[in-house]
């Protein structure tokens, strides 16, 4: 069994490898070839925090992500989302690896949003709006630029200083949430809010939204108008109906799972405003963990001179 820390995991990941791996995992999940329950979440009331367990069996591997969400870590100078992924051989149950899961969470989430953008966003999308300025905002910018040729990037954050920093690092334009969204072709919501910060009235017809930040039956980043006027796509119907505040509050019907669209089982909508409600599912973590493990073992073999 190998142990991989955050720096080692980061060095082994690339968008060019990860995005196809996520496509395959999503197709396999929607085809019913993945064993995966909805995540178990345990509250930690003293810290207003949560601890989650996300297991899956996927082909020749199985694994679980153990994830903690501690919002007060901001005041402690720590990341709010921390995780580890444990990987096992599905045939024998042998442990293969324990690896940092924070970077994997950030990368696999953005990779799946890039897939949704590739499938659902207008081909000529040129304006990207990002609401939020944290880790997910950065990884989403990297991943989405691989699937659409954006000419303008707008950024909004509830903390103006954070938006200014993001803009200085990326060349984006800091602005208000409404100004960012109006006229944008693709929008990413990646905040830790539990109340809507994106209004449906701001969305232009045919825009695509990757709604990433809100997870939980009460949390939401999009208002009812944004949800009811859009075609809504998810990773897992079962998980979305339990875990998405936007879907539960608005009462909309789910159009498709993203794996169904990638596989061509369901035809993508044309000319409609679309929302990809991202929640993150365990098979994404296990598939990414497998990719990292295989890359690590290949690197180890190369360094040792093994064939």
ABEGO torsion letter per residue (X at the ends): XBBBBAAAAAAABBAAAAAAAAAAAAAAAAAGABBBBBBBBBBBAAAGBBBBBBBBBBEABBBBBBBBBBAAAAAAGBBABBBBBBBBBAAAGBBABBBBAAAAAAAAAAAAAAAAAAAABBAABABBBBBEABAAAAAAAAAAAAABBBABBBBBBABAAAAAAAAAAAGBBBBBAAAAABGBABBBBBBABABBABBAAABBBGBBBBBAABBEAABBABBAAAAAABBBBBABAAAAAAABAAAAAAGBBBABBAAAAAAGABBBBBGBBBBBBBAEBAAAAAAAAAAAAAAAAAAAAAAAGBX
